[in-house]
Amino acid sequence: MKQLMIAERSLLLAHLFSTVFGLADLLIVLPNLEIIINLPPVGQALFQWSMAGGGAAYIVFGALAVALYGIRTLGIGATLAFLIPSVFISLSSELLGTSIGFPFGDYAYLSGLGYSAGGLVPFTIPLSWFYMGFVCYLLARCGLQVNVNSSGLRHLGAIATEAILLMAWDFVLYRAMSQTQFPFWAFQEQGSFFGMPYRNLIRWVGTGITFMTVAGMFWGRKTILLSRQQLNLPLIVYLVNFAFGAIITVVSLDARFLLPTGLSLLLGVFPAIALWWVSQANQFSQVDMFLQNVVSDDEVKVSGCQVKMAVK
């Protein structure tokens, strides 16, 4: 378990480093080509590698860190029960979108995000759906303290909260990846919501709700209680990915885009921090559950002894 934690934290650091490196490339190096020209051969080779594979590495590191975190905290079964539907449903949705324009509209991926499945969707895209969906759902589920005794409404509330966190991330991600000087995908239409089509936003949320519902069915009413400290990685991953899109949006675009960035803070960052904060109460819930289990076991043992004595 200790080795797993070391690997998890190393991958998280790699994710953070690649985020900073990517921001430097997009905001400092590319707009000033003389920097590249003046670099030594090693620096130029490193820059070329970062442009060719840096975007993919950023996502892969994040997905691996979150996957190992899930295995360590929830077990491999629960992690796979989330990973498989999130990857396959999001990939199917993206393949439909890039081939027939449904559900996201008429768009196409450009270079910079790795090998593309079917020449349409980079393999990293469903991985990003997985790890961001996973951290959003854990924050929502643990913050709302969904457990074995929770009603169906509370489970639905966790899914809705996760969808809002994903939507808030998309407010900055969409613009950072498609409307700046160096885009990673291109839409053939300009939407009404600061360049984003409303249907793209709605169907983005719909895709998240779909795979989250399926994953939630696999998880069933399993109690997942993680303390604030145990939720540090999900919160860090969410904030880092938000910051990546927000910084590019604010620096590269004009002041009009401060509003969607502010909405991202209001609907994403602040709720994520609040959910992380209130999850501290789960430590006491875990103690209560443990005591209940002990009492229940003792009652069974006592009952068993009484039965044996009655038989004698």
DODOLO-914312 format. One line per 5 residues: number of its first residue (from 1); their letters; for each residue x, z, y of N, C-alpha, C. Coordinates in steps of 0.2 Angstrom, whole numbers. Layout:
BEGIN
NUM = a = X,Z,Y,X,Z,Y,X,Z,Y ~ ...
//
This chain:
BEGIN
1 = mkqlm = 4,0,-6,0,0,0,4,0,6 ~ 10,4,6,14,4,12,17,-3,13 ~ 19,-7,8,22,-13,9,17,-18,12 ~ 10,-17,10,5,-21,12,4,-20,20 ~ 5,-14,22,4,-12,29,10,-15,33
6 = iaers = 16,-15,30,21,-18,34,20,-25,35 ~ 18,-29,29,17,-36,30,11,-37,35 ~ 6,-33,35,1,-34,39,3,-33,47 ~ 7,-28,48,9,-27,55,14,-32,57 ~ 18,-35,52,23,-40,54,19,-47,56
11 = lllah = 14,-48,52,10,-54,54,6,-53,60 ~ 4,-47,62,1,-46,68,6,-47,74 ~ 12,-45,73,17,-46,78,18,-53,79 ~ 19,-57,74,20,-64,74,14,-67,78 ~ 8,-65,76,2,-68,80,3,-67,87
16 = lfstv = 5,-60,89,5,-59,96,11,-63,100 ~ 17,-64,96,22,-67,99,20,-75,100 ~ 17,-78,95,15,-85,95,10,-86,101 ~ 6,-81,102,1,-81,108,5,-82,114 ~ 10,-77,115,14,-77,121,18,-84,122
21 = fglad = 21,-86,116,25,-92,116,20,-98,118 ~ 14,-98,115,10,-103,117,8,-104,124 ~ 6,-98,127,5,-97,134,10,-100,138 ~ 17,-98,137,22,-100,141,23,-108,140 ~ 22,-111,134,22,-118,134,17,-122,138
26 = llivl = 11,-119,137,5,-123,141,5,-122,148 ~ 7,-116,150,7,-114,158,13,-115,162 ~ 19,-115,158,25,-115,162,29,-121,160 ~ 30,-122,154,35,-128,152,32,-135,153 ~ 26,-136,150,23,-143,150,22,-145,157
31 = pnlei = 19,-141,162,18,-143,168,24,-144,172 ~ 30,-142,170,37,-143,173,41,-146,168 ~ 41,-153,167,45,-156,162,52,-156,163 ~ 54,-154,169,62,-154,171,65,-148,167 ~ 60,-143,165,63,-137,161,65,-140,154
36 = iinlp = 61,-144,151,62,-147,145,69,-151,145 ~ 69,-155,150,75,-159,151,82,-155,151 ~ 81,-150,154,87,-146,156,89,-141,150 ~ 84,-141,145,86,-136,139,91,-139,135 ~ 95,-134,132,100,-137,127,97,-140,121
41 = pvgqa = 100,-143,116,97,-146,110,93,-142,106 ~ 96,-136,105,92,-131,101,86,-129,105 ~ 86,-128,111,79,-127,115,74,-132,115 ~ 77,-138,115,72,-144,115,69,-145,108 ~ 73,-143,103,71,-144,96,65,-138,95
46 = lfqws = 67,-132,97,62,-127,97,55,-128,100 ~ 56,-132,106,50,-133,110,46,-139,106 ~ 49,-144,103,46,-149,99,42,-146,93 ~ 46,-141,90,42,-138,84,36,-134,87 ~ 37,-130,92,31,-126,95,26,-130,97
51 = maggg = 27,-136,99,21,-141,101,18,-144,95 ~ 22,-145,90,19,-148,84,16,-143,79 ~ 18,-137,79,16,-132,74,14,-126,77 ~ 15,-125,84,14,-118,87,6,-116,86 ~ 2,-121,88,-5,-119,88,-8,-117,81
56 = aayiv = -5,-121,76,-7,-119,69,-4,-113,67 ~ 2,-111,69,5,-105,67,2,-99,70 ~ 0,-100,76,-4,-94,80,-10,-92,76 ~ -14,-97,73,-20,-96,69,-19,-93,62 ~ -14,-96,59,-12,-94,52,-10,-87,52
61 = fgala = -5,-85,57,-3,-78,57,-9,-73,58 ~ -13,-75,63,-19,-71,64,-24,-70,58 ~ -25,-76,54,-29,-76,48,-26,-72,43 ~ -19,-72,42,-16,-68,37,-16,-61,38 ~ -14,-59,44,-14,-52,46,-21,-49,45
66 = valyg = -27,-52,47,-33,-50,46,-35,-49,39 ~ -33,-54,35,-34,-54,28,-31,-48,24 ~ -25,-47,26,-21,-42,23,-24,-35,25 ~ -26,-35,31,-30,-29,34,-36,-27,30 ~ -40,-33,29,-46,-32,25,-45,-30,18
71 = irtlg = -40,-32,15,-38,-30,8,-36,-23,8 ~ -32,-21,13,-30,-14,13,-35,-9,14 ~ -40,-11,19,-45,-6,21,-51,-6,17 ~ -53,-13,15,-60,-14,12,-59,-16,4 ~ -53,-18,2,-53,-21,-4,-53,-28,-5
76 = igatl = -50,-31,-10,-50,-38,-10,-57,-42,-11 ~ -61,-38,-15,-68,-41,-16,-72,-42,-10 ~ -72,-37,-6,-76,-37,1,-73,-42,5 ~ -66,-43,5,-63,-47,10,-64,-55,8 ~ -64,-56,1,-66,-63,-1,-73,-64,0
81 = aflip = -77,-59,-1,-84,-60,0,-86,-62,7 ~ -82,-61,12,-82,-63,19,-79,-69,20 ~ -72,-70,18,-68,-76,19,-71,-82,16 ~ -74,-82,10,-76,-88,7,-82,-91,11 ~ -88,-87,12,-93,-91,16,-91,-93,23
86 = svfis = -87,-89,26,-85,-90,33,-81,-97,33 ~ -77,-98,29,-73,-104,29,-77,-110,27 ~ -80,-109,21,-84,-115,19,-90,-117,23 ~ -94,-112,26,-99,-114,30,-97,-117,37 ~ -92,-113,40,-89,-116,46,-86,-123,46
91 = lssel = -82,-124,40,-79,-131,39,-85,-136,38 ~ -90,-134,34,-95,-139,33,-99,-141,40 ~ -100,-136,44,-103,-137,51,-98,-141,55 ~ -92,-140,55,-87,-143,59,-86,-151,57 ~ -86,-152,50,-86,-159,47,-92,-163,50
96 = lgtsi = -98,-159,49,-104,-163,52,-104,-164,59 ~ -101,-159,63,-101,-160,70,-96,-166,72 ~ -90,-167,69,-85,-172,71,-87,-179,68 ~ -92,-179,63,-93,-185,60,-100,-188,62 ~ -105,-184,63,-112,-186,65,-114,-183,72
101 = gfpfg = -110,-179,75,-112,-175,81,-117,-170,80 ~ -118,-167,74,-122,-162,73,-118,-156,69 ~ -118,-150,71,-123,-147,76,-120,-146,83 ~ -114,-148,84,-110,-146,90,-111,-151,96 ~ -112,-157,94,-112,-163,99,-107,-168,97
106 = dyayl = -106,-173,101,-101,-178,100,-94,-176,102 ~ -90,-174,98,-83,-171,99,-78,-173,94 ~ -71,-172,96,-66,-174,91,-60,-169,92 ~ -57,-168,87,-51,-164,88,-45,-168,89 ~ -40,-166,93,-34,-169,95,-28,-166,91
111 = sglgy = -22,-168,93,-17,-165,89,-15,-158,91 ~ -11,-154,87,-8,-148,89,-11,-142,85 ~ -16,-143,81,-19,-138,77,-18,-139,69 ~ -13,-143,67,-11,-144,60,-15,-149,57 ~ -14,-150,50,-17,-155,46,-24,-154,46
116 = saggl = -27,-160,47,-35,-161,47,-38,-163,40 ~ -43,-159,39,-47,-160,33,-51,-166,34 ~ -50,-172,30,-54,-178,30,-52,-182,37 ~ -46,-180,40,-44,-183,46,-49,-181,52 ~ -53,-176,51,-58,-174,56,-57,-167,59
121 = vpfti = -56,-162,54,-56,-155,56,-49,-152,54 ~ -45,-149,59,-39,-146,57,-41,-140,52 ~ -36,-139,47,-37,-133,42,-38,-126,46 ~ -35,-126,52,-34,-120,55,-41,-117,58 ~ -45,-122,59,-52,-121,63,-56,-116,59
126 = plswf = -57,-117,52,-61,-112,48,-58,-106,47 ~ -51,-106,48,-47,-100,47,-49,-95,53 ~ -49,-99,59,-50,-95,65,-58,-92,65 ~ -62,-96,62,-69,-93,62,-69,-87,57 ~ -65,-87,52,-65,-82,47,-62,-75,51
131 = ymgfv = -56,-76,54,-53,-70,56,-56,-67,62 ~ -59,-71,67,-62,-69,73,-69,-66,71 ~ -73,-70,66,-79,-67,64,-78,-60,60 ~ -73,-60,56,-72,-54,52,-71,-48,57 ~ -66,-48,62,-65,-43,67,-71,-41,71
136 = cylla = -75,-46,73,-81,-45,77,-86,-41,73 ~ -87,-43,66,-92,-40,62,-90,-33,60 ~ -84,-32,59,-81,-25,58,-82,-20,64 ~ -81,-23,70,-82,-19,76,-89,-17,77 ~ -94,-22,76,-101,-21,76,-104,-17,71
141 = rcglq = -102,-18,65,-104,-14,59,-102,-7,60 ~ -96,-6,61,-93,1,61,-96,5,68 ~ -96,1,73,-98,4,80,-105,6,79 ~ -110,2,76,-117,4,75,-118,8,69 ~ -113,10,65,-113,14,60,-118,12,54
146 = vnvns = -117,6,52,-122,3,47,-119,6,40 ~ -124,9,37,-122,12,30,-127,11,25 ~ -126,14,19,-131,13,14,-138,15,15 ~ -139,20,20,-146,22,22,-149,18,28 ~ -145,14,31,-147,10,37,-153,5,35
151 = sglrh = -157,5,40,-163,0,39,-161,-7,40 ~ -165,-12,38,-163,-19,39,-162,-21,46 ~ -166,-17,50,-165,-19,57,-158,-17,60 ~ -155,-12,57,-148,-10,60,-143,-15,57 ~ -144,-18,51,-140,-23,48,-141,-30,52
156 = lgaia = -147,-31,54,-148,-37,59,-145,-36,65 ~ -145,-30,68,-142,-28,74,-134,-29,74 ~ -131,-28,68,-124,-29,68,-122,-36,68 ~ -126,-40,65,-125,-47,64,-126,-50,71 ~ -132,-48,75,-133,-50,82,-127,-48,86
161 = teail = -125,-42,86,-119,-40,90,-113,-44,89 ~ -111,-45,82,-106,-50,81,-106,-56,84 ~ -112,-59,84,-114,-66,86,-112,-66,94 ~ -114,-61,97,-113,-60,104,-106,-60,106 ~ -102,-56,102,-95,-56,103,-91,-62,102
166 = lmawd = -94,-66,97,-91,-73,96,-93,-77,101 ~ -99,-77,104,-101,-81,109,-97,-80,116 ~ -96,-74,117,-92,-72,123,-85,-75,122 ~ -82,-74,116,-75,-77,115,-75,-85,117 ~ -81,-88,115,-81,-95,116,-82,-97,123
171 = fvlyr = -84,-93,127,-85,-94,134,-78,-96,137 ~ -73,-93,135,-66,-94,138,-62,-99,133 ~ -64,-99,126,-60,-103,122,-62,-110,123 ~ -68,-112,124,-70,-119,125,-67,-122,131 ~ -66,-119,136,-63,-122,142,-55,-122,141
176 = amsqt = -52,-117,138,-45,-117,138,-43,-122,133 ~ -47,-124,128,-45,-129,123,-48,-136,124 ~ -52,-137,129,-55,-144,130,-55,-146,137 ~ -54,-142,142,-55,-144,149,-49,-143,153 ~ -44,-141,150,-37,-140,154,-33,-146,153
181 = qfpfw = -27,-146,156,-23,-152,157,-20,-154,150 ~ -20,-150,145,-17,-151,138,-22,-149,133 ~ -28,-153,132,-33,-150,127,-31,-151,120 ~ -35,-147,116,-34,-148,109,-41,-151,105 ~ -46,-152,109,-52,-156,107,-55,-158,113
186 = afqeq = -59,-164,112,-62,-167,117,-70,-169,116 ~ -74,-167,121,-81,-168,120,-82,-175,124 ~ -87,-179,122,-89,-185,125,-94,-184,130 ~ -97,-178,131,-102,-176,136,-100,-170,140 ~ -102,-170,146,-101,-164,150,-108,-160,150
191 = gsffg = -107,-154,149,-113,-150,148,-115,-146,155 ~ -121,-143,155,-123,-140,161,-120,-133,163 ~ -117,-130,157,-115,-123,158,-107,-124,159 ~ -105,-125,165,-98,-126,167,-95,-131,163 ~ -98,-136,161,-95,-141,157,-96,-141,150
196 = mpyrn = -99,-135,148,-101,-134,141,-108,-136,139 ~ -110,-140,134,-117,-141,133,-120,-135,130 ~ -126,-134,132,-129,-128,130,-130,-128,122 ~ -132,-134,119,-133,-134,112,-126,-133,108 ~ -120,-134,111,-114,-132,108,-114,-124,108
201 = lirwv = -116,-121,113,-116,-114,113,-121,-111,108 ~ -127,-113,108,-132,-111,103,-130,-112,96 ~ -127,-118,95,-125,-119,88,-119,-116,86 ~ -115,-114,90,-109,-110,89,-111,-103,86 ~ -116,-100,90,-119,-94,88,-122,-94,82
206 = gtgit = -126,-100,81,-130,-101,74,-125,-101,68 ~ -119,-105,69,-115,-105,63,-112,-98,62 ~ -110,-94,67,-108,-87,66,-113,-83,62 ~ -119,-84,65,-125,-80,61,-126,-82,54 ~ -125,-88,53,-126,-91,46,-121,-88,41
211 = fmtva = -115,-88,42,-110,-86,38,-110,-78,38 ~ -111,-75,43,-112,-68,44,-117,-65,39 ~ -123,-69,39,-129,-67,35,-127,-67,28 ~ -124,-73,26,-122,-74,19,-117,-68,17 ~ -112,-67,21,-107,-62,19,-110,-55,19
216 = gmfwg = -115,-54,24,-118,-48,23,-122,-47,17 ~ -125,-52,14,-129,-52,8,-124,-50,2 ~ -118,-53,3,-113,-51,-3,-111,-44,-2 ~ -110,-41,4,-108,-34,5,-114,-30,4 ~ -120,-32,4,-126,-28,3,-126,-22,8
221 = rktil = -128,-17,5,-129,-11,10,-123,-6,9 ~ -117,-9,7,-111,-5,6,-109,-2,13 ~ -108,5,12,-106,8,18,-98,7,20 ~ -97,5,26,-90,3,28,-89,8,34 ~ -86,13,34,-85,18,39,-77,18,41
226 = lsrqq = -76,15,46,-69,15,48,-68,19,55 ~ -63,23,56,-62,27,62,-59,22,67 ~ -59,25,73,-56,22,79,-49,19,77 ~ -45,23,74,-38,21,73,-38,16,68 ~ -42,16,63,-43,11,58,-45,4,61
231 = lnlpl = -48,4,66,-51,-2,69,-46,-5,75 ~ -40,-2,75,-36,-4,80,-34,-12,80 ~ -33,-14,73,-31,-21,72,-37,-25,74 ~ -43,-24,72,-48,-29,74,-49,-29,82 ~ -48,-23,85,-49,-24,92,-43,-27,96
236 = ivylv = -37,-26,93,-31,-30,96,-32,-37,95 ~ -34,-39,89,-35,-46,88,-40,-50,92 ~ -45,-46,93,-51,-49,98,-48,-49,105 ~ -45,-44,107,-43,-44,114,-37,-49,115 ~ -33,-50,111,-27,-55,111,-30,-62,111
241 = nfafg = -35,-64,107,-38,-70,107,-42,-72,113 ~ -45,-67,116,-49,-67,122,-44,-69,128 ~ -39,-65,128,-34,-65,133,-31,-72,133 ~ -29,-75,127,-26,-82,127,-31,-87,131 ~ -37,-87,129,-42,-92,132,-43,-90,139
246 = aiitv = -44,-84,141,-45,-82,148,-39,-83,153 ~ -33,-82,151,-27,-83,155,-27,-91,156 ~ -27,-95,151,-27,-102,152,-32,-105,157 ~ -38,-102,156,-44,-104,160,-43,-102,167 ~ -41,-96,168,-40,-94,175,-35,-97,179
251 = vslda = -29,-98,175,-23,-101,178,-24,-109,179 ~ -27,-112,174,-27,-119,174,-33,-122,178 ~ -38,-119,178,-44,-122,181,-46,-118,188 ~ -51,-121,191,-53,-118,198,-57,-112,198 ~ -59,-109,204,-62,-103,204,-69,-103,201
256 = rfllp = -72,-109,200,-79,-109,197,-79,-106,190 ~ -73,-106,187,-73,-104,180,-72,-97,179 ~ -72,-93,185,-71,-86,185,-78,-83,182 ~ -83,-86,184,-90,-84,181,-90,-83,174 ~ -89,-89,170,-89,-88,163,-84,-83,160
261 = tglsl = -78,-83,163,-73,-78,161,-76,-71,162 ~ -79,-70,168,-82,-63,169,-88,-62,164 ~ -92,-67,162,-97,-66,157,-94,-64,150 ~ -88,-67,149,-84,-65,143,-82,-58,143 ~ -80,-55,148,-78,-48,149,-84,-44,148
266 = llgvf = -90,-46,151,-96,-42,151,-99,-42,144 ~ -99,-47,141,-103,-48,134,-98,-47,128 ~ -92,-48,129,-87,-47,124,-82,-42,124 ~ -78,-42,129,-72,-37,129,-75,-30,130 ~ -79,-28,135,-82,-22,136,-86,-19,130
271 = paial = -90,-23,127,-94,-21,121,-89,-19,115 ~ -84,-24,114,-79,-23,109,-76,-16,109 ~ -73,-15,116,-70,-8,117,-75,-2,116 ~ -81,-3,118,-86,2,117,-87,3,110 ~ -88,-2,106,-89,-1,98,-83,2,95
276 = wwvsq = -77,0,97,-71,3,94,-71,11,96 ~ -73,13,102,-73,19,105,-78,24,101 ~ -84,22,100,-89,26,97,-88,27,89 ~ -84,22,86,-83,22,79,-79,29,77 ~ -76,32,82,-72,39,81,-77,43,77
281 = anqfs = -83,43,78,-88,48,75,-88,46,68 ~ -86,41,66,-87,39,58,-82,44,54 ~ -77,46,57,-73,51,54,-77,57,51 ~ -81,59,55,-85,65,53,-91,63,48 ~ -93,56,48,-98,54,44,-94,53,37
286 = qvdmf = -88,51,37,-84,51,30,-84,58,27 ~ -82,63,31,-82,70,28,-89,72,25 ~ -94,70,29,-101,72,27,-102,69,20 ~ -101,62,20,-102,58,14,-98,61,8 ~ -92,63,9,-88,66,4,-91,73,1
291 = lqnvv = -93,77,6,-96,83,4,-102,82,0 ~ -106,77,3,-113,76,-1,-111,73,-8 ~ -106,69,-9,-104,67,-16,-102,73,-20 ~ -98,77,-17,-96,83,-21,-102,87,-23 ~ -106,89,-18,-112,93,-20,-116,89,-25
296 = sddev = -117,83,-24,-121,79,-29,-118,79,-36 ~ -111,79,-37,-108,79,-43,-108,86,-46 ~ -108,91,-42,-109,98,-44,-116,99,-47 ~ -121,96,-44,-128,97,-46,-129,94,-53 ~ -126,88,-53,-126,85,-60,-123,89,-65
301 = kvsgc = -117,92,-64,-113,96,-69,-118,102,-71 ~ -120,105,-66,-124,111,-67,-130,109,-71 ~ -134,104,-69,-139,102,-73,-138,100,-80 ~ -132,97,-81,-130,95,-88,-129,102,-92 ~ -126,107,-89,-124,113,-92,-131,116,-94
306 = qvkma = -136,116,-90,-143,119,-91,-146,116,-97 ~ -145,109,-97,-148,105,-103,-145,107,-109 ~ -138,108,-109,-135,110,-115,-137,117,-118 ~ -138,121,-113,-140,128,-114,-147,128,-117 ~ -151,124,-114,-158,124,-117,-158,121,-124
311 = vk = -154,116,-125,-154,114,-132,-151,119,-137 ~ -146,123,-135,-144,128,-140,-149,133,-141
//
